Amino acid sequence: MKSTRFYDQHADALTLQYNSLETDAVHRQWLSRHLPARPGIACDIGAGSGRDASWLAEKGWDVIAVEPSDAMRALASNTSHPAVTWLNDALPDLHKLRALGHRFDLVLVSAVWMHLPASVRERAFRMLSEMLTPGGILVISLRHGVDAEENKRRGFHQVSGDELEELARCRAVAITDRFEEPDPVRSHVTWETYVFTLPDDGTGALPLLRHIVVNDDKASSYKLGLLRVLTRIAEGAPGAVLRRTSDYVDIPLGLVGLYWIKQYRPLLLVHKIPQHPSTSKGYGFARQDFHQLANISSYDLRIGASFDGEMGAVVTGAIRDACANITAMPVRYITYPGTNRPVFESERKSVRKSRHSLIVTKHYLQGFGTFRIPAQLWQTLGQYACWLEPAILREWSGLTSGWSIAEHQSVPMDVFNWEEGSRDTRIPAGRYGELNEAGVRVPCVWSAQNIKVVQIDHCFPWARWLNNDLWNLLPASATVNASKGDKLPSAVALSDAKNRIQSWWRRAYVESSYGERFFLELSASLPNLVEGERDLEAIYDAMLLQRTRLKADQQLVEWSGP
């Protein structure tokens, strides 16, 4: 938007042209779907004739209209609504607008984006997103149409919806809507409009997390690494909570350390991707024990895993070093904006290695200490995990390019894959066969009918929640399993199957050599269970709670039963 010559020379004609169209006709689709019912503070960037700014002001909005063309601004300011304030400024930097320190409930960028060359669009989008209030709306329209002479005369550049979507993902801004419509005057022009929202959960936790992910200074990947670990725990291991109050949630520090080494093992030992700018500097947690983890799978770093004495000592040492590094670095430096007050707290305990065999339990992980998370933040980490983790990983992927490490200028996203193992149903399939051979009838848990061709169903679908825990693996007929697919069983379907599910748990797992593993796994992945819970009724109730959470957080399609 540096060149305004065309608009200064044709201000009168352009003002007549723009004002010949009504705002509620031009912007009908996004206005009808997304304009907040309660007026707030809006910013119209590239406001032109002031048509849209005045329309918003008439609806009760306070509007700052940004227009770099002196002639356009002079004409518009004489006729615009009193609630419209005019400002001479331009994208991508918006120096004067940013100096005001305002945050806006609505930012409109209509018929402007094509003025920006591709080289400045990332900066422009960053400036726009930083001006939104939590829950604020950003509307950007893209002009598509080939007219080389007009494009040259007016300084238009080619624009792309895909590019805009990627900019939004990199800034952790939600893509709320998108639609296309023809230009009402020019047949060769079409418009593509995007509506973005700065996510807000109503508690302030989501804006805080977004600030840490997107805006916070990062001398290493540790801040992002800790947030990803906590997001994974909040979503996948709600049963790991040791204590919960209205203000905070305590989880085992050792669990944070376990997930930490699970996360960094492939990055450092397999892909060898630097995690801070200095390629000669080591990592506080990556000592001798961590490097010996190259001999095991990342999948084995989980609650319920067992190790012989030698490898158990290695795992303990690696977790211990990770906990020390987490406490000294990201816990210390992740602070509330504008303060030195840490967001998280941790209390580390001394842990000695043992040469005895090791089973990773919640009690074992608690021995490393306690990690404290603000209660609202914990809730948000779990509820918005499917949005937060991709935002964290996109920011993380871009760190190495910012550090100018030549051989790691572009980090593919697949190096961050969280190893949950493959979709593994071998244990329940084996137990089904053993029970059948012993003459024990095992019906389809969903239909109660005899099974002709057995398939092991992930009760809560693997495609939506990567959980191979034994409690989540149930016998079903092939026909019923195909009907259920990747849907979430409804509360009614679970209620109908309750007795058969509990009977399967008891016969297949509790009364077998897999009993200890069954209880260890569910103690982490199911919520609200007391330490050492063995009552199948309580476990079923916890399963219902997790079902409700998955439905709410991921908006999964429900399956009502056969």
N, C-alpha and C positions, 0 to 999 in steps of 0.2 A: 504493500500500500504506500510506497514511497512516492510514486508518480501520481499526481492529481490533476495533471494538465487537462486531460480530456474532460474531467468533471468540472473544472473551473471554466473551461471554454463553453460548455454546453449546459450550464447549471439550470437555466430557465427551462429549456426543453426537457431535460431529465426530470426536473421537479414536477412538471405537468404530467409527464409519462408515468412516474411513480405514483403520483396522487390520483391518477385516473383509476387505479385499482384499489379495492378495499382490503384492509389488513386481514379481516376475518375470512376473506375469500382466498387470498394468496397463501395464508398460513392455516387454512381450515383444518388440515389433518392433525398437526401437532397441537394446535390450540384446543381442539375438541377433546383430545386424549390426555394432554399433559400439562396444560396451564394450571398452576395451583389455584384452588378455590379462594385461598386467602392471599390478597395482594401483599407484596413485599418490596424489595429493592431490586430493580432490573438494570441491566446495562445493554444498550443496543450499539454494537460495534460496527462502524460503517453505516451510520444511521441515515445517510443520504438526505432525503426530503423531510425526515422526521415523521413520516406517516405512521410507522409501526410504534415509535416511541410515544407519540401522542395517543395512539389507540390504547396502549398499555396504561398510560397516565389517566385516561378517561375511565379505566376500569379500577382505578385506585392505587396503581403502582407508582412508586417514586422511581424515576428513570434518569440515568446518566447516558446521554447520547454522545457517542464518540464519532467524530467525522473529521478527517484530515483535509478535505477540500474547503478552502476559505469561502469560495463562492456558494457552494451548497450549504455550508453551515450558516452563512449570513442570511440566506433566504429562509431557511428552515427555522432559525431561532426567532425570527420575527412573527411567525405564525403558529409555533408549537404550543402545546399545553403548558400552563404554568408549572406543572410538576416535573417538567423535563429540563434538565440542566445540561448545557452543551459543553463539550470539551474538545480541544484541538489535539488529537493524538492519533496514533496509528499502530497497527500490528507490524512486526511481531513483538516489539518490546513494551509498548504501552507505558512509557516512562511516567507520564503525568497521571494516568489513571492509577497505576500501582502506588504512586506516592500518596494518594488519598487514603490508602489502607483499607478500602472498602472490601467487603465480601458480599456477593450477590446471590439472591435466590434464583435469578434467571439471567442468563447471558445469551443474547441473540446475535448470531453472526450470519446474517442473511445476504447472499449474493456478494460475498467478500472473499471467500477462500481461494478463488481462482486468481486473485491478484497477488497471491504469495508464491514466490518460487519455491521449489521443493526443498531447497537448502535451508529455509528458515521455518518450515512448517512445524518441525519438532519443537523448536523454541516457542513458537506461537501457541501451540496446543498446551505446552507446559504453563505458559502465562495464563491462559484462559482457565485451565483446571485449577490453578492455585487461587483464583478469584472467587470460586464457588463456595457457598456455605455448605455444611454437611446436609445432604439431601437436595442440594441445589441442582438446577437443570441448565444444561448447555445445549443450544440448538444451532447446528451448522448446516447450511445448504450448499450443495455442490452443483455447479453449472456444467452440463455436458452438452456439447454441440460443436460441430466443425465449421468454422468460418475463419479461415486463416487471416483475411484482411482485418476483420473486426477484432480478432484476438490480438493482432499486432498493434492496432490502433489504440486499443483500450488496455493493453498490458495484461492480457489473460494468459494463464498457464493451464496445462492439462492437470486435472485433479482425479483422485481415485478414492472410492469408498473403502477399498481394502487397506490403503495407506492410512486413512483416517481411523479405521478400526484398530489397526496395529498401534497407532499413537495412543489411543484410548487404553488399550491393554497395558502398554508400557507405563502409563500414568495411573493405573489402577482405578480407572473411571469406567462405570458400567454403561454398556450400550443398551439403551432402554427401548429404542424403536428406530425403524428405518422405513422410508417409503419413497416412491417416485411419482412424479406428475409432470405433464407437459407444460411448457411455458404458455401462458394465455394469449400471447401476442405473436411470438416467433415460432414457426413450425419446426425449425431445425434445432431448437433448444429444448432440453428436458432438465428437470431439477431432481436431485436426490437429496433428501433431508434426513439427517441423523439427529436423534435425541439422546443425550448422554446425561447420566446422573452421578453425582458424587455420593457414593453409598453412605448411609447413616443408619445406625441401629437404634437411635433415640437415646443412647446412654453416653455418647461421647467416646465409647471404646473403639468403634470402627474408624472414625477420623484419626484417633491416636495411632492405631495400627497402620493406617495408610501413611501417616506422617513418618513413622519409623521406616516403613518399607521404601517409600518414594523419596522423601526429602532429607532424611537424617544423613549426616556425614558418615562415611564408611571407610575406615582404613584397612578393613579386611572383610571377609564374608561372614564374620562371626555373628553380627546382629541378625542378619537374614537367616543364618543357620539356626540360631536359637528360636526365632519366630516360627520357622518351619517345623522344628521339632515340637514346639508347644502346640502348634496347630494340629499336627498329626496325633499327639497324645489326646488333646481335647476332643477330637473327632472319633478316634478309634479306640481309646482306652479310658472311657469315662469312669470305669470302675477303679481306676488308680487313685482316685481322690482319697486322701487320708483324713482330711478335716475340711469342713466347709462352714463358713459363717456368711453373714450378709455382706461382709466387706472383702473377704479373701477366700482363696482355695489353696490348700496345701497338697502337693503331690511328692512322691519320692524323688529326691535329687538324683538318685541312681538311675531312675527311669529316664530322666532328661539326659544323663550321661550315656545310657545305653542307646537311646535314639540318636544321640550326637555321633557316636562312633559308627553306628549303622549308616548314617547319612554321609559321613566323610570318608569312610573306608573306600568305596568305589572311586570317589573323586580324586583322592590322593594316591591310593595304591594301585588302582586299575588305569584310570584315565590320566593321572598325574597332572591335574589342572591346578595351577597356583591359586591360593586362597587369600593372598595379600600381594601388594606391589613388589616386594623384595623377593626375587627368586633365590637369593642366597640365604635368606633368613628362614629358620625352622618354624615349627608350630608347637605351641606350648603343650598341646595334648598328644601330639604324634611322636611319642617316645618308643622305646623298644617294644613294649607290650602291644601298642597299636600296630606296629609294623608286622608283628607276628600274626595279626588277624588276617593277613593275606592267605593263611592256610585254611580258613573256614569261609563259608558263604555268609553274605550279609543277612540272608533269611534266618540264619541260626541266632542272630542277635535279637531275641524276642523273649517275652515272658513265656515260661513253660519249657524253654530250651534246656538241655542238660549237657554237661561237659565233663570229661574226665579230669583228674586232679591237675594235670599239667596245663591243659588248655583252660581250665577253670581259673587258675592263677593268672593266666594271661588276660582273660576277660575282666577279672577283678581289677588288675592293674590298669588296663586301658580305660575302664569306667572311672576309676579313681583319678587318673590324670585328666580325663575329660571334665569331671566335676570341678577340679581345681581350676582349669582354664575357663570354664563357663562362669564360675564365681568371680574370677579375677578380671575378666574381660567384658563379655556382652552384658552380664548382669550389672556391672559397674557403670557402663557407658550408655546403656539404653535408659534415657531419662525423659521426664515430662518436658514438653517443649518450653524453652526459655528458662529452665531451672536445672539444678544439679541433682534433683531428687530422683533416684532410681525408680523405674516402674516395677521391677521385680526384686524380690528378696530371696536370699538363700542362706541356709545354715548347714555348713559342711561338717561331717564327722570323719574321724580317722578310721580307716578300714585296712586291715592286714590281709595279705594273701594267705590262702590255705591250699594245701596239697590234696585236700579231700575233693571228691567229686562234687560238682556244683549243679544245682537246679535253680534257674533264674525265677525267683518268686517276688511278689510285691514286698514281702518282709525282708528279703535279701537286699532289694534295691533301696528300701527305706534306711538300711544301715549306713548308706553314704550321706544321709542328711535329708533336709527338707527344702523344697522349692516352693515359694509363695507367689501366687498370681492374684491380682485384683479380681474380685468375683465377676464383675461385669465384663472384664477382658476375657476371662475363661469362657463365659457364656458365648461371647462373640467369636472367639477362636473356633469353637465347635460348630456354631450355627452357620458361620460364613466360610468354613474351611474350603468348600468347593470354589469359592471366589478368591480367597486369600492366597492359597498355595500357588496357583498360577501367577498371581501378581508378584509374589516373593521370588519365584523362579525366573521370571522375566527380568526382574531387577538384578538378580544374582548373575544371570547369563551375561548381562551387559557390563558387569564390573571389570572383567579382565580387559575389555577393549579400552575402558577408561584408564586402566593402569599401564596401557601401552606395552604390553608383553607380546612381542611380535608373533610368536608361535601360537598364541592363544587369543587372537583378535576376535574370533567368532566361536562361541561355545555352543554346540548343539544341545537342544533341550533334553534329548534322551539320556544324557549322562546323569541327569538328576533323578532318573527313575528310582522309585522307592521299592526295594525288593521285598515283595510279600510272598514270593514263591509263586508257583503256578497254581491253577485251579485244581487242588489236590483232594480227591475223594477216596483215596485208596483205603484208609483205615475204616471208615464206615462201610465201604463196599465189602471189605474183608469180614467185618463183624456181621453184616447181613448174611453172608454166605455161611459163616460158622453157626449162626443161630438157626438157619434153615436146616443145615445138616443135623443139628441137635433136635430137630422136630419142633422148634419154637416158631409159631406163626407170627410173621411180621407183616402187617398190612401196609398199604400206602397210607401215610399219615394224613393225607388230605382227603382221600375218598373213602377210607376204611375198607376198601376192597382188596382182595388178594392180588398180588403182583405177579404178572406174567413176565414182563421184562422190567427189571429194576433199574432205576437211575437214582443217583444221590443228588438231592436238591439242596442248593444253598437257600435256606429259608429266607434270609435277607440277601437279595441277589448279588452275586459276585461282581457283576458288571457295574453295580452302583456302590458297593461297599466291600472292599477287598478283605474279606474275613474268612479264613479257613478253619476257625475254631470248631472243635467237635460238636459243641452244642448247636451250631448253625447248620450242621449237615444232617439231613433227614432222608429216609428212604421214601421214594415215590414211584408210581408206575410211569413208564415212558410217556404214555398218553397225557396223563395229568401234568407231568413236568413240562411237556411241550406247551400245554395250555397256559401254565403259569409263566413260563419264560422268565424275563427279567423284571417282572412286576413284584410289588411288595404285597405280601398277604394282608388282607384287611383284618381288622380286629375281630370281625365275625368269623372269618376263616380260621384264624388262630384259636378262637374260642371253641369252635367245632372240633379242632384237631388236638386240643389241649391234652386229653388223657392219652392219646396215642403218642404224642410228642414226649410226654413224661415217661411213658412206658419204654419208648425207644432209648431215651437217655439212660434209664436205669439198667436195662438189659444189655445195651450195646457198650456202654461206657462205665457207669458206676460199678457194676458187678464184674468188671473185667480189669485187666492190667492197665487200662487207659484211664482209670478213675482219677488218679492224681492229676494227670494232664487236663482232663475235662474240667476239673474245678479250678486249676491254676489259670487256664485260658479265660474262663468266664469271669473270674475275679477282676480281670483288667478290662475286658471289653463290654461288660454289662454294668449299668449304673445302679447305685443305691444298694449294693449288697454289703452286708457286714463282713468283717474279716473272718475267713474260714467258713463261710456259708455253705451248707450242704443240703439244705431243704429245697427240694425240687419245686415246691409251690412258690417260694420266694424267688427262685431263679426264673421261673416262668413269668412272674410279675415284672421282674427286671427286663425280661425279653420284650414284654409289652411296652415298657417305657422306652426302650431303644427303638422299637417299631415306630412309636409316635414321633420320636425325635427325627428319625430318618425321613418320615413322611413330611414333617414340617420343614426341615432344613433343605432337603433336596427335591421337594415337590414330586415325589415318585408316584407313578401310576399304580393304583391298587388292583389287586386280584381278589375277587370275592369268593373264590373256591370253585371246585369242579361242578 
